[in-house]
Amino acid sequence: MNLTRAQLEQEKILAMLEQADKEVLVKDPVALSAKEKFDDLFKASILEKDFTVGDVVQGTVVEVQTDYVLVDINYKSEGLIPINEFRVVDGVRQIKPGEQIEVYIDRIENENGMVVLSKDKADMLRAWNDISRAAENEELIEGTVIAKVKGGLSVDIGVKAFLPGSQIDLRPVRNMDIYIGKKYKFKVIKFNKKRGNIVLSRRALLAEERENLRTQTLDAMKEGSKVIGIVKNITDYGAFIDLGGMDGLLHITDMSWGRVKHPSEILNMGDEIEVMVLKYDNERERVSLGLKQLQKDPWEAAKEAYPPGTKLKGKVVSLAEYGAFVEINEGIEGLIHVSEMSWTKRVKHPSQIINVGDEVEVVVLEVDTTNRRISLGMKQLQPNPWVELKASYSPGTIIEGEVKSITDFGIFIGIEEGIDGLIHVSDFS
């Protein structure tokens, strides 16, 4: 019969005790009596340790075999743990001889006289104790999201626990896959050890953190103050900024001094930006924010920067029936009225002359900083043909021209491009 290493050690100790007994018997019979009592107690402690099924004890890994791991728990025989209870990382089994591990006694002896142990059950018991303590004391527990299940996520906290979809975040979560593989802290909101039922919440934790941040944020919420926030949501009319515990609205009109078609031209989801508190409604807890207010208003110096007669270049940003708006600098636009586009053409719509996106040269005609208006002209860059006409065609000059149109009161004759002259019916004959 093959003996285990622990059994061999016990046999060796017993043999040494017997040899000591003989020596003592020869030298001192009185001492032998006391020695015998000590030996009996020592032998009993070796042969009959108080091990019962369900105990969790400390053990030392003796040998790692193909199918089992041999563990010494200071019992008369060594214990066996199935090899698959130990993790494999990058193809390497995470267990080595000499390591100290906690094990669960599954059976005192199997058919070969070996103790049957379990590492998984020891880990599970320890996890259950930690979870029970966390639930009773409202402590946080850390876990890793391992899979998506019906109605939520499965989380490994030493044992499998359930995280409902409604408890993942403060707002409804559309894509749960982004959480898989990530580690978070949770609150235990339901715990039943008998049924093995554990329900977690991340939302409760986030709500507490948000409330703490909100209190700090409210203390610093003063009109005119500068705060740091994160772009949380973008809409057609603006963006909602997370200020830490509360949200503020950055309206599209307060994003830039220039023209903004959509907030996405300036901001992206998740951007961290500095904004100014424009208005804070304490009763409704609403915050209005501004981004352009962090920069100097370009209209303040517009009158000095663009005096009448200044020639500029700008980009056509929009067209209306009455004219075209031209951006001459960031945040400053001017209007070219249709009447200021040509000396000779009758412009019914600015699209006859220019289009959106065109770069044009203009002349400043008038600046009204109070109403934020600048009047621009295009025809002023060209000589006025009517002035030249008076010098070229003095009264009495005989000219030839093409009949452009005939009316009841006379006919129009083309003199130069864009300039017609009228022969009244009274001057025909």
Secondary structure as UniProt FT lines:
FT   HELIX           5..27
FT   HELIX           29..47
FT   TURN            53..54
FT   STRAND          56..64
FT   STRAND          68..72
FT   STRAND          79..82
FT   HELIX           83..85
FT   STRAND          88..89
FT   TURN            90..91
FT   STRAND          92..93
FT   TURN            97..98
FT   STRAND          100..107
FT   TURN            111..112
FT   STRAND          115..118
FT   HELIX           119..137
FT   STRAND          140..149
FT   TURN            150..151
FT   STRAND          152..156
FT   STRAND          160..164
FT   HELIX           165..167
FT   HELIX           176..179
FT   TURN            180..181
FT   STRAND          183..192
FT   TURN            193..196
FT   STRAND          197..201
FT   HELIX           203..219
FT   TURN            223..224
FT   STRAND          226..234
FT   STRAND          238..242
FT   STRAND          247..251
FT   HELIX           252..254
FT   HELIX           263..265
FT   TURN            269..270
FT   STRAND          272..281
FT   TURN            282..285
FT   STRAND          286..290
FT   HELIX           292..294
FT   HELIX           298..301
FT   HELIX           302..305
FT   TURN            308..309
FT   STRAND          311..320
FT   TURN            321..322
FT   STRAND          323..329
FT   TURN            330..331
FT   STRAND          332..337
FT   HELIX           338..340
FT   HELIX           350..352
FT   TURN            356..357
FT   STRAND          359..368
FT   TURN            369..372
FT   STRAND          373..377
FT   HELIX           379..381
FT   HELIX           385..392
FT   TURN            395..396
FT   STRAND          402..407
FT   TURN            408..409
FT   STRAND          410..416
FT   TURN            417..418
FT   STRAND          419..424
FT   HELIX           425..427
//
